[in-house]
Amino acid sequence: MNEKIRNLLTKLGGLPVAANEIAHDADLYAIGLSSFASVQLMLGIEEAFDIEFPDHLLNRKSFVSIDAIERTVSLILEERKVA
C-alpha cells in the first residue's frame, strides 16, 4: 500500500521532491501539497484502491502524511469489510 500511495503522490502531488524521499510521517502540506493536489490525490487513491472517501474523512488530517493516508485507506477498507 505504501508504494502505491507514494507512486500516486509522485504522479498527482505536484511536490518539489520525489515521494520516495519523503519520510512516512512528514507533513505533506509543509512540503508543498496544495488543496487542489490533495483532491487529485484523493481521486487517484479512490480509483487505485477501489474505495470512496466518506465525508467524515475528507479533511486535511487524512492527507497530512503518507502514514495518515495509509491509516485512512486502511480504515475505509476495514469499514467496507464490516459492512
ABEGO torsion letter per residue (X at the ends): XAAAAAAAAAAAAGBABBAAABBAABBAAAAGBBAAAAAAAAAAAAAAAGBBBBAAABBAAAAABAAAAAAAAAAAAAAAAAX
